[in-house]
Amino acid sequence: MKPRTAILAVLCLVSSWYYALSLTSIGGIGLKVGAANDYFQLWNTGAAILHHEDPYGLAVAERDQLFSYGASAKSLGIANDRRLAYPVQATFPLLLLSLFDFRTADRIALCLFAAMVVLSIGWLRRRWDSTAVLYVILAFASYPVIIALQMRQPTLLFFGLIVGSFALLRSGRPIPAAILAALAAGKPQIALPVLLPMFIWTLAKWNERKRFAIAFAAAVLTLTSISLVVVPGWIQRWLSCLRGYSQYVHPSIADSTFGHKAGLAVSISLVLGLSAALWINRKRDLLFLAAVSAAVFSLIIQAEIYNATMLIIPAVWVADNIERVKDAGAVSQLALAVVRVSFVEFWLANALGSVLLHTTLIGKLIAFKLCTAAAFPVLGSLVAMMLVQLFFPGGRLAANLGTSARGVALT
């Protein structure tokens, strides 16, 4: 890593955190100032399970409301009543932390979530070097990761678990990979984008790789059985909470673009098309398939800013394969240029936002929008890049365009 690159990366890190901390010091929710602590819900639920309370009950939700809002959701007119939207087994990875007081557990969770981001970079790249250090700095300079850390958002935990499972599968250890994948399935929208190419890869050589699928099914069945023993009949209550959750969570990009019904149809079509494309390309590198899947699923899962953490996977693949992309033809080079511009805009927006926060009212309004708006060009450019690499590898598109142009010229 060149000194100039390191200096620029650190400047991005500092400006992004200053921007994020400035935003949270100004904003708030309910009677509380700052970002909501989403880990409290898992800690509170874990404590309820350990004390044989109903984790989906009103008493547990009211404790969460009081902690998050400073008062009940009803008294403040807030639609989100903080009912648990996770299945019971989602509490298992951190269940023992509920034995500690929340302040101690929260600090441990913060360190664990940050460690998951660091480890994910190494697990995806399968090596640690100065480039990995650069990627880690840039990841921590990204607003989706920053806000996820500020909120103690469990997305980082489940992202780390599924990437860890992915790394174990690539290294030839299907049984521990399956166990981690089953734990990661506690947040399905984070696990599925990586699980899908893992299952496609398994099906491609079923006789050799079936242990992963069988072990995963066994692990999921075991976790579900344990959860039903610990909290009998929780599934129906969880599904009821999910219906309420869907009313206040940000809809997916597909839903917000096409409306709910049409968006659902588009989402199903994207999943089916992605599955077919992954199967056709099943002999290609597994990380590439995961990068394609993560990019496409970002259009389908809830458009919460912290869910953009999934884009670390395609971002790492593109950064590690720049030379290959350059050699793939003019269209790939154009897609790479767009990706580079979008990332420059992404980090410059944080610096600009930190300045605008201390200007006029209009400047502050723009600054509040920048934190999320700046992520959309990154998402769009990575989706375009991965689709170009998926359907036109090795410069076939450029070759086809060149052949067509020559044919037109001859006629």
C-alpha positions as a printed Julia matrix, in Angstrom:
411×3 Matrix{Float64}:
   0.0     0.0     0.0
   1.45    3.33   -1.08
   1.78    6.09    1.58
  -0.49    8.4    -0.44
  -3.17    5.69   -0.61
  -2.91    5.09    3.12
  -3.22    8.82    3.88
  -6.29    9.18    1.64
  -7.91    6.12    3.23
  -7.35    7.48    6.74
  -8.74   10.87    5.68
 -11.86    9.1     4.38
 -12.12    7.24    7.69
 -11.84   10.4     9.79
 -14.21   12.51    7.7
 -16.82    9.73    7.5
 -16.85    9.16   11.26
 -16.97   12.89   11.95
 -19.95   13.15    9.6
 -21.73   10.17   11.17
 -21.12   11.34   14.74
 -22.32   14.82   13.83
 -25.52   13.38   12.36
 -26.3    11.28   15.43
 -25.6    14.18   17.79
 -28.24   16.24   15.99
 -30.85   13.57   15.32
 -32.66   11.11   17.54
 -35.79    9.04   17.95
 -38.56    9.54   20.46
 -37.14   11.26   23.55
 -33.66    9.84   22.94
 -30.84   11.65   21.14
 -28.56    9.68   18.83
 -28.85    6.39   16.96
 -31.09    3.66   18.35
 -29.3     0.67   19.87
 -30.67   -2.34   18.01
 -28.61   -4.84   19.99
 -30.71   -4.08   23.08
 -33.58   -5.96   21.46
 -31.52   -9.15   21.15
 -30.09   -8.72   24.67
 -33.56   -8.05   26.09
 -35.0   -11.03   24.23
 -32.17  -13.27   25.38
 -32.79  -12.21   28.99
 -36.49  -12.95   28.53
 -35.73  -16.44   27.21
 -33.34  -17.13   30.1
 -36.06  -16.01   32.54
 -38.78  -18.04   30.76
 -40.69  -14.99   29.46
 -42.43  -14.82   26.1
 -39.89  -13.02   23.82
 -42.76  -11.87   21.57
 -44.87  -10.62   24.46
 -45.92   -7.07   25.22
 -43.86   -6.81   28.42
 -40.62   -7.51   26.55
 -41.55   -5.05   23.78
 -42.39   -2.33   26.32
 -38.94   -2.64   27.92
 -37.44   -2.25   24.47
 -39.61    0.8    23.73
 -38.65    2.47   26.99
 -34.95    1.91   26.3
 -35.1     2.97   22.64
 -37.59    5.85   22.79
 -37.56    6.97   26.42
 -41.32    6.27   26.61
 -43.88    3.87   25.14
 -44.29    3.85   21.37
 -48.05    4.51   21.74
 -47.56    7.64   23.85
 -45.11    9.04   21.29
 -47.19    8.07   18.24
 -44.42    5.83   16.85
 -45.59    2.97   14.64
 -42.64    0.71   15.45
 -43.64   -1.05   18.69
 -40.29   -2.91   18.8
 -41.87   -6.37   18.72
 -39.23   -8.97   17.99
 -38.86   -9.54   14.23
 -36.22  -12.26   14.61
 -36.85  -16.0    14.97
 -35.92  -17.35   18.41
 -32.75  -19.04   17.13
 -31.39  -15.64   16.08
 -30.74  -14.98   19.77
 -28.61  -18.11   20.19
 -25.21  -16.76   18.95
 -25.21  -14.03   21.64
 -27.53  -15.62   24.2
 -24.87  -15.9    26.91
 -24.27  -12.13   26.75
 -27.75  -11.7    28.22
 -26.33  -13.03   31.49
 -24.32   -9.79   31.78
 -25.68   -6.35   32.5
 -26.53   -4.51   29.29
 -23.68   -2.01   29.49
 -21.07   -4.8    29.59
 -22.86   -6.88   26.96
 -23.17   -3.86   24.68
 -19.42   -3.22   24.76
 -18.67   -6.85   24.0
 -21.19   -6.82   21.15
 -19.63   -3.67   19.66
 -16.17   -5.26   19.67
 -17.59   -8.47   18.19
 -19.49   -6.65   15.42
 -16.37   -4.63   14.49
 -14.29   -7.82   14.5
 -16.79   -9.44   12.13
 -16.21   -6.66    9.59
 -12.43   -7.08    9.83
 -12.53  -10.87    9.62
 -14.97  -10.81    6.71
 -12.44   -8.98    4.55
  -9.78  -11.6     5.22
 -12.2   -14.48    4.8
 -13.35  -13.19    1.42
  -9.82  -12.55    0.16
  -8.29  -15.7     1.75
  -5.16  -13.75    2.64
  -3.99  -10.94    4.89
  -1.68   -8.28    3.49
  -1.42   -4.51    3.2
  -4.25   -4.54    0.65
  -6.52   -6.25    3.19
  -5.64   -3.52    5.7
  -6.63   -0.89    3.11
  -9.94   -2.64    2.49
 -10.64   -2.76    6.23
  -9.98    0.98    6.6
 -12.27    1.75    3.67
 -14.96   -0.57    5.03
 -14.91    1.29    8.35
 -15.06    4.56    6.39
 -18.33    3.47    4.73
 -21.47    4.97    6.18
 -23.49    1.69    6.13
 -20.84    0.03    8.32
 -20.49    3.12   10.54
 -24.22    3.43   11.22
 -24.46   -0.33   11.78
 -21.76   -0.04   14.45
 -23.39    3.01   15.99
 -26.72    1.19   16.14
 -25.11   -2.1    17.24
 -27.1    -3.53   14.34
 -27.02   -7.38   14.41
 -26.72   -7.34   10.61
 -22.94   -7.18   11.14
 -23.04  -10.34   13.26
 -25.07  -12.34   10.75
 -23.01  -11.0     7.85
 -19.85  -12.17    9.6
 -21.38  -15.59   10.29
 -22.42  -16.19    6.69
 -19.07  -14.98    5.31
 -17.32  -17.22    7.83
 -19.46  -20.13    6.63
 -18.59  -19.24    3.04
 -14.87  -19.24    3.87
 -15.1   -22.62    5.61
 -16.9   -24.13    2.61
 -14.24  -22.83    0.22
 -11.53  -24.31    2.42
 -13.11  -27.77    2.28
 -14.82  -27.87    5.71
 -18.51  -28.37    4.89
 -19.75  -29.44    8.35
 -18.61  -26.37   10.35
 -19.63  -24.26    7.33
 -23.15  -25.69    7.56
 -23.39  -25.0    11.3
 -22.35  -21.35   10.85
 -24.75  -21.01    7.9
 -27.62  -22.3    10.06
 -26.79  -19.71   12.73
 -26.54  -16.98   10.07
 -30.02  -17.95    8.84
 -31.34  -16.2    11.95
 -31.42  -13.15    9.68
 -32.51  -14.71    6.35
 -32.22  -11.55    4.23
 -28.5   -11.36    5.06
 -27.77  -15.09    4.83
 -29.69  -15.93    1.64
 -27.6   -13.83   -0.81
 -24.55  -15.93    0.1
 -26.38  -19.2     0.78
 -27.89  -19.31   -2.71
 -24.56  -19.56   -4.6
 -23.29  -21.96   -1.91
 -26.2   -24.3    -2.62
 -25.78  -23.9    -6.38
 -22.11  -24.83   -5.93
 -23.14  -27.85   -3.83
 -25.7   -29.06   -6.37
 -23.18  -28.74   -9.22
 -21.28  -31.74   -7.8
 -23.83  -33.26   -5.5
 -22.06  -36.55   -4.79
 -18.89  -34.77   -3.72
 -20.45  -31.83   -1.86
 -23.77  -33.07   -0.48
 -22.41  -33.13    3.09
 -22.85  -29.36    3.29
 -26.53  -29.43    2.33
 -27.3   -32.39    4.61
 -25.42  -30.85    7.55
 -27.15  -27.5     6.99
 -30.59  -29.12    7.01
 -29.69  -31.03   10.16
 -28.35  -27.89   11.87
 -31.46  -25.85   11.0
 -33.71  -28.67   12.24
 -31.71  -28.93   15.47
 -31.8   -25.17   16.14
 -35.53  -25.03   15.38
 -36.21  -27.98   17.67
 -34.23  -26.39   20.5
 -36.05  -23.09   20.01
 -39.43  -24.84   20.18
 -38.43  -26.51   23.43
 -37.21  -23.21   24.89
 -40.17  -21.15   23.59
 -43.06  -23.48   22.69
 -45.27  -22.3    19.83
 -43.16  -19.25   18.98
 -43.44  -19.57   15.19
 -47.03  -18.32   14.97
 -46.3   -15.37   17.28
 -43.18  -14.53   15.27
 -45.13  -14.51   12.01
 -47.65  -12.15   13.61
 -44.81   -9.81   14.64
 -43.4    -9.97   11.1
 -46.66   -8.63    9.69
 -46.33   -5.59   11.91
 -42.64   -5.23   11.1
 -43.41   -4.99    7.38
 -45.5    -1.88    8.02
 -42.64    0.34    9.2
 -39.45   -1.13    7.72
 -38.13    0.52    4.55
 -39.32   -1.44    1.5
 -36.9    -2.92   -0.99
 -35.77   -0.95   -4.02
 -37.94   -3.24   -6.16
 -41.01   -2.48   -4.01
 -40.44    1.25   -3.81
 -39.84    1.45   -7.57
 -42.7    -0.72   -8.86
 -45.16   -0.78   -5.96
 -45.83   -3.69   -3.61
 -47.52   -6.19   -5.94
 -45.43   -5.45   -9.01
 -42.34   -5.18   -6.81
 -43.01   -8.64   -5.39
 -43.31  -10.03   -8.91
 -40.06   -8.3    -9.92
 -38.31   -9.65   -6.83
 -39.44  -13.21   -7.52
 -38.36  -12.85  -11.16
 -34.95  -11.55  -10.08
 -34.43  -14.47   -7.68
 -35.46  -17.02  -10.32
 -33.33  -15.36  -12.99
 -30.38  -15.11  -10.61
 -30.71  -18.79   -9.69
 -30.71  -19.79  -13.36
 -27.73  -17.53  -14.11
 -25.76  -18.92  -11.17
 -26.49  -22.46  -12.29
 -25.36  -21.73  -15.85
 -22.16  -20.2   -14.44
 -21.72  -22.82  -11.69
 -18.17  -23.7   -12.8
 -16.91  -20.16  -12.17
 -15.24  -18.98   -8.97
 -17.53  -19.23   -5.93
 -16.6   -15.74   -4.69
 -17.63  -14.3    -8.04
 -21.0   -16.04   -7.81
 -21.48  -14.73   -4.26
 -20.58  -11.22   -5.42
 -23.2   -11.38   -8.19
 -25.81  -12.72   -5.79
 -25.1   -10.09   -3.1
 -25.37   -7.29   -5.67
 -28.7    -8.5    -7.07
 -30.19   -9.27   -3.65
 -29.45   -5.68   -2.61
 -32.35   -4.75   -4.91
 -34.66   -7.22   -3.18
 -34.01   -7.01    0.57
 -35.22   -4.14    2.75
 -33.56   -0.86    1.78
 -32.16   -0.18    5.24
 -28.82    1.6     4.93
 -26.99   -0.92    7.13
 -28.04   -3.77    4.82
 -25.71   -2.19    2.22
 -22.96   -3.91    4.2
 -23.67   -6.82    1.83
 -21.99   -4.79   -0.92
 -18.62   -5.5     0.71
 -18.67   -8.82   -1.16
 -18.91   -7.47   -4.74
 -16.67   -4.51   -3.8
 -13.9    -6.87   -2.65
 -14.26   -9.0    -5.78
 -14.02   -5.98   -8.09
 -11.06   -4.49   -6.22
  -9.16   -7.78   -6.32
  -9.91   -8.38  -10.02
  -9.28   -4.96  -11.53
  -6.71   -6.25  -14.02
  -9.02   -9.05  -15.13
 -11.83   -6.56  -15.61
  -9.57   -4.25  -17.63
  -8.68   -7.14  -19.94
 -12.33   -8.09  -20.44
 -13.07   -5.4   -23.01
 -14.36   -1.88  -23.4
 -17.71   -2.46  -21.72
 -16.07   -3.92  -18.6
 -13.65   -1.0   -18.54
 -16.57    1.42  -18.75
 -18.34   -0.4   -15.88
 -15.11   -0.23  -13.85
 -14.84    3.51  -14.46
 -18.42    3.99  -13.24
 -17.67    1.93  -10.11
 -14.6     4.05   -9.37
 -16.5     7.31   -9.83
 -19.35    6.09   -7.61
 -16.96    5.19   -4.79
 -15.17    8.52   -5.02
 -18.58   10.23   -4.85
 -19.5     7.95   -1.92
 -16.61    9.1     0.28
 -16.61   12.71   -0.92
 -20.3    12.92    0.05
 -19.34   12.19    3.66
 -16.8    15.0     3.65
 -19.29   17.35    2.01
 -22.0    16.36    4.45
 -19.8    17.09    7.45
 -19.31   20.63    6.1
 -22.97   21.22    5.18
 -24.12   20.24    8.67
 -22.61   23.47    9.95
 -24.16   25.79    7.36
 -27.73   26.89    6.61
 -30.96   24.97    7.15
 -30.97   23.89    3.51
 -27.37   22.71    3.88
 -28.34   20.63    6.92
 -31.28   19.08    5.06
 -28.97   18.1     2.19
 -26.43   16.7     4.66
 -29.09   14.46    6.24
 -30.01   13.07    2.81
 -26.44   12.51    1.63
 -25.73    9.68    4.06
 -28.19    7.38    2.29
 -28.4     8.95   -1.18
 -24.66    8.53   -1.77
 -24.98    4.75   -1.45
 -27.32    4.34   -4.43
 -24.73    5.09   -7.15
 -22.42    2.53   -5.51
 -25.19   -0.06   -5.5
 -26.15    0.64   -9.1
 -22.58    0.56  -10.37
 -21.78   -2.72   -8.58
 -24.95   -4.35   -9.88
 -24.08   -3.25  -13.42
 -20.47   -4.4   -13.06
 -21.39   -7.86  -11.76
 -24.04   -8.38  -14.44
 -21.56   -7.39  -17.17
 -19.04   -9.86  -15.78
 -21.72  -12.54  -15.44
 -23.18  -12.4   -18.92
 -20.21  -11.14  -20.94
 -17.04  -12.64  -19.45
 -13.74  -12.31  -21.24
 -14.85   -9.39  -23.37
 -17.45  -11.32  -25.37
 -19.74   -8.29  -25.46
 -16.98   -6.09  -26.85
 -16.09   -8.77  -29.38
 -19.71   -9.17  -30.42
 -20.13   -5.41  -30.77
 -16.95   -5.25  -32.83
 -18.11   -8.09  -35.1
 -21.49   -6.41  -35.58
 -19.84   -3.11  -36.41
 -17.56   -4.75  -38.97
 -20.57   -6.52  -40.49
 -22.44   -3.22  -40.81
 -19.39   -1.59  -42.39
 -19.04   -4.41  -44.97
 -22.68   -4.16  -45.96
